[in-house]
Each structure stands twice: as structure tokens, then as C-alpha cells.
């Protein structure tokens, strides 16, 4: 069964925050929601085109502070209504794919030394993610403390921190068992 793409809703949600171009959308994802959501340029640009064709966003030219013109996308009223409809009506579907768990589950078919190396790399990534989450937390507390979405962002961030710490503890346990 083919999974429905949620890219259009992600982009509508992001554009409900503020107008952006495709590059800025990708940077926004990397700096805010990348611990639970990702979109590639290959997903972003075709989806922006489709959203514009459907009248859910519009593209317009904006002059930045340096006087340079750039094309940005802005959500339309029908786009905001569609995003809110999806948020209200669509059931939550958690991503069920996790390559880390897959490799551990079938770990006996893998060279233990290579599995250990991959686990160590995953530990490094998780620690890097924790640092990024702490930076984002500081930003939320200082730069965004009055934003109407701040409480929701903080709750999401708290989940990400807890999940990352849990992952780290679990991966360390797996690594010690694989080495034994």
C-alpha cells in the first residue's frame, strides 16, 4: 500500500509561519524540525509548483534589505484552510521505518565489528543532535519566548531531547552486548 505524501502539508505548515523561498524552507527544516521531519530539495520544489497550481500558495517577488529581488512563496487563504483541515482530520501516522532497529534486529547477519562501528557513528550523530536541540532550546527561551507557538515548539523539543537521550542509552547497551 502506497503511503500518502505529507510534503504538501509540511510546506503549507512552514509557509503558515512566514513567506520563504525553497532554499529558505530547506534551511528552516534543518534548523527547527529536522529531528522529526525532513524534506529534500527534490521534494520541495515540485511540491511548491503543485501547491501554486492548486492555488494553495502564491509565488511573488520580494526585495530583500540589500535591494536584491528574490521569489518567495506565501500561503493563501485556501492553503491555510487546507492545512487546518488536514491537521484536524488526518489521523497521526508515526513513521514505522527505523534502520537502526532493523540492523539490530537482524544483527546476527552482520559483521559484529561493522555493527559496532555503525553504532558508534549513530552515537556520534545522536550527541550532535542533542547539542543542536540545546541550541534550539536556548533560542526558544530567548528569541521566541513571546511567540504564540512557543509552548508547542517547547513540547516538541522536550520530546526530541528525551527520545535522543533514550536512544543514546539504548545504543550504548546494544554496543556493549555486541562487543561481548
N, C-alpha and C positions, 0 to 999 in steps of 0.2 A: 504494500500500500504506500503510495507516494505521500510524503509529508508536505503539507501546505507551507509555502514560503512566508515567513513573517517579516521579511526585509521591508516590505512596503509599510508595515505598521511601525517598525523601528524608525524608519526615516520620517514618517509622519510625527511620531513622538518627539524625535530630536528637533524637527522643524517647528514643533509647537513651542519649543523653548526660545528659539530665535532663528532668524534667517541665516543661511550659510550656503557656501558652495560645496561641491562634492569633496574637495580636499579637506575643507574645514569639518565636514561631517565625519570623515575618517579620523581626523585628529581628535574630535570631540569623543568619539567612541574610544579611542586609545587612552585618553586622559580621564575618562569618567566611568564608563560602563564595561570596559574590556574584561573585567573579572567575571562577568556573567553574559556578555554579548559580544559578538564580532560580526563584522561585515567587511568584505573585501571591496576594492575599487570595482572589480568585475561584477559585483552585486549592486553596488551603489548607483553607478551611472545609468545602467539600463533601467533600473527601478525608478530613478528620478525622471527619466524620459517618459516612462509609462504613467507615472503619477501626474505628470504635467498634461499628457494626452487625455487623461481621465478628469482633468480639472481639479485635482485634489491639492496641487501645488501650482505655483506660477514662478516662472523664471523672470528676473528683471535685472537690469544693470544698475550697479551701485558704485558710487565713487568713494574710495576709502580716504583716510585722513591725509595721505600723501598725494591725493589727486588722481590716483590710478583707478581705472574703471575695471570692475570685475562683475561676472554674472553670479547671482545668488538666487537661491530658491526660498520661497516663502509659502507657508501653508495657507490654503484658502479656507473660507468658512465651511464649504462641503468637506474639505480634507480634515478639518478639526472634528466635524460631526462624524465622519467615517472612523477616525481614530478613536473617538469616545465610544462609538457604537461597538467597535471591536473590543475595546477594553472592558465594556460592560457585559458583552455577550459571549466572548470567546473563553472557553474553559482553559485553565492553566495546563500546559503540557510541558512537563520537565523533560529536558534532553536526557535520553537514556543511554547515549553513547559515552563511554569513558575508556579511552585506550589504556590508561594506567591500570584500571581494574581488569580489563581484558587480558593484558600481558601477565598480570599476577595470577589470574585465574588459570591461564594456560602456561604458567611459568615453568613447568617441568619440561616443556618442549624448547626451552630457551637456554642458551649457554649461561650458567649462573654468573660468570664474570661480566658478561654483557648486560644481563638483567641488573646487576648491581651498579654498573656504570650508568645505565639509564635511570635507575632510581636516584643515584647521586645527582644527576643532571636535573631531575624533577625536584629534588630538594633545593637545589640552587634556584630554580625558577620560582618555587613557592616562597623562598626567602626574599627574592626580588619583588614578588607580588606583595608580600607583607610590607616591605618598605614603601612601595607605591601607594598602598592603601593608607599608610600612616601619613604620607604627604597629602593625600586627598582629604583625609580626616582633618588635618590642620587647616587646609584650605576651606573646608566646610565651616569650621568653627570661626574662622576669621573673616573670610571674604563673602561667605554666603549665609551668615547667621540670620539674616532677616528675610531670606528668600522663602516664598510660600511652599516650595517643595523641599526645603532643608530637612524637615523631620523624616520625610520618606527617603531621602537620599541617605540620611544617617542610619536609618534602619537597614537599608540595603547594604551599606558599608559594614555595619556590625555583622551581618550575616557573612559577608565575604571574609572578614577577619577571622571569625570563628571557624568557618569552613577551611580556610587556609591553614590555621593552626592545627586543626584536626587532621588535615591531610599530612602535614609535616610529621606529626606524632606517629601516624599510621605508617607512613613510608619508612620512617626510621625503624619501626618494628619489623616491617617486611624485610628491609635490608639486613637486619641482624639475623633473621631466620634464614635468608638466602645464603648468607656467608657461613652459617653454622653447618 
